[in-house]
Amino acid sequence: MGWHVWKKGYNLVFNPNAKVYHLIHDQTLSRNIKETKKEILRWIEHNLLFYRLYGLEQNLSKMHRITWLIFSLLVDIKKIRADKEIQRIIQMKSRLHSELIGLKWLLSRKLGGCYSPLIDLKNFV
């Protein structure tokens, strides 16, 4: 929502202490998620933001996205091996799923198709 407000020309104030809670059975969309499927879905939706904005924002770079993907996967692998951070496995799986969905979405737009990422996201619910 903040991105849309900023694009309309309004000034934004960042408040790092602001919190928004979307309570569903003692869970929020940002923390305390107890179900693995919901956690994967949250990360996939988070990572799909690039693809959602790609046609709208001219300064988004595919090469930067690829570089970020490789770097983040290497960090995940290192954290999993060295620190046994099992939560990183969920993030890594989510990142790979979101990239596949995002690539389908980009190709569909480029070829004039009507693919919607909601089709694949429903598989995770």
Secondary structure, DSSP 8 states (H G I E B T S, - for coil): -HHHHHHTT------TT------BTTB-SSS----HHHHHHHHHHHHTHHHHHTTT-TT--HHHHHHHHHHHHHHHHHHHHHH--THHHHHHHHHHHHHHHHHHHHHHHHHT----HHHHHGGG-
